[in-house]
């Protein structure tokens, strides 16, 4: 049997990212769109999904010292990804014409 010995938060982050990739194609399928999978959307959805768990940890860190430790010491790469994705969205909002 396969033993999972990775960080549970990292594994959950990847699973949520993959799950986020499936939501939009399923919605397209129900709306009878011609193309269910668009590669650009799949990548964007994956990156958007990977920021959910780190941000949830940050919110939880206000209530738990253990979550704060977990967030700051074991998930640097995912926080970097979350920060990069969020920064790109904020910059896009400031630079887009209304």
Phi, psi and omega per residue, in radians:
X1 nan 2.565 -3.113
X2 -1.352 2.190 3.112
X3 -1.710 2.234 3.104
X4 -1.652 1.968 -3.101
X5 -2.088 0.300 3.123
X6 -1.475 3.098 3.097
X7 -1.223 2.188 -3.108
X8 -1.049 -0.594 -3.139
X9 -1.189 -0.718 3.096
X10 -1.114 -0.750 3.127
X11 -1.112 -0.732 3.118
X12 -1.124 -0.677 3.124
X13 -1.066 -0.792 3.120
X14 -1.135 -0.736 3.139
X15 -1.109 -0.720 3.109
X16 -1.159 -0.683 3.094
X17 -1.075 -0.753 3.107
X18 -1.174 -0.707 3.098
X19 -1.073 -0.669 3.114
X20 -1.136 -0.527 3.098
X21 -1.163 -0.425 -3.077
X22 -1.572 -0.323 -3.053
X23 -1.160 -0.870 -3.085
X24 -1.126 -0.765 3.086
X25 -1.081 -0.615 3.102
X26 -1.161 -0.735 3.094
X27 -1.098 -0.705 3.103
X28 -1.105 -0.647 -3.132
X29 -1.100 -0.715 3.132
X30 -1.294 -0.433 3.105
X31 -1.607 0.129 3.076
X32 1.009 0.716 3.060
X33 -1.298 2.684 -3.075
X34 -1.251 -0.656 -3.117
X35 -2.041 2.125 3.140
X36 -1.432 -0.795 -3.089
X37 -1.859 2.111 3.021
X38 -2.061 2.095 -2.988
X39 -0.964 -0.764 -3.139
X40 -1.034 -0.735 3.136
X41 -1.196 -0.627 3.130
X42 -1.105 -0.783 3.124
X43 -1.127 -0.794 3.129
X44 -1.083 -0.749 3.128
X45 -1.131 -0.673 3.106
X46 -1.100 -0.822 3.138
X47 -1.127 -0.696 3.077
X48 -1.110 -0.665 3.122
X49 -1.193 -0.580 -3.118
X50 -1.250 -0.279 3.129
X51 -1.505 -0.214 -3.082
X52 -1.134 -0.858 -3.086
X53 -1.156 -0.828 3.092
X54 -1.046 -0.672 3.122
X55 -1.221 -0.632 3.064
X56 -1.121 -0.656 3.057
X57 -1.099 -0.708 3.113
X58 -1.114 -0.716 3.082
X59 -1.129 -0.784 3.119
X60 -1.140 -0.446 -3.131
X61 -1.152 -0.360 3.075
X62 -1.255 -0.317 -3.120
X63 -1.888 -0.296 -3.029
X64 -2.457 2.207 3.085
X65 -1.145 -0.608 3.132
X66 -1.150 -0.714 3.084
X67 -1.153 -0.640 3.074
X68 -1.081 -0.788 3.102
X69 -1.080 -0.779 3.121
X70 -1.052 -0.736 -3.100
X71 -1.177 -0.747 -3.016
X72 -1.463 -0.496 -2.993
X73 -1.856 -0.333 -3.051
X74 -2.062 -0.117 -3.018
X75 -2.256 0.743 -3.089
X76 -1.082 -0.749 -3.096
X77 -1.109 -0.744 -3.126
X78 -1.245 -0.552 3.048
X79 -1.220 -0.583 3.064
X80 -1.147 -0.746 3.089
X81 -1.102 -0.786 3.134
X82 -1.070 -0.752 3.117
X83 -1.127 -0.715 -3.138
X84 -1.148 -0.780 3.126
X85 -1.121 -0.779 3.141
X86 -1.133 -0.756 3.107
X87 -1.055 -0.719 3.134
X88 -1.136 -0.654 3.097
X89 -1.186 -0.705 3.134
X90 -1.152 -0.773 3.111
X91 -1.088 -0.699 3.106
X92 -1.085 -0.692 3.128
X93 -1.164 -0.688 -3.139
X94 -1.260 -0.541 -3.073
X95 -1.661 -0.169 -3.108
X96 -1.390 2.533 3.103
X97 -1.472 2.389 3.136
X98 -1.457 nan nan
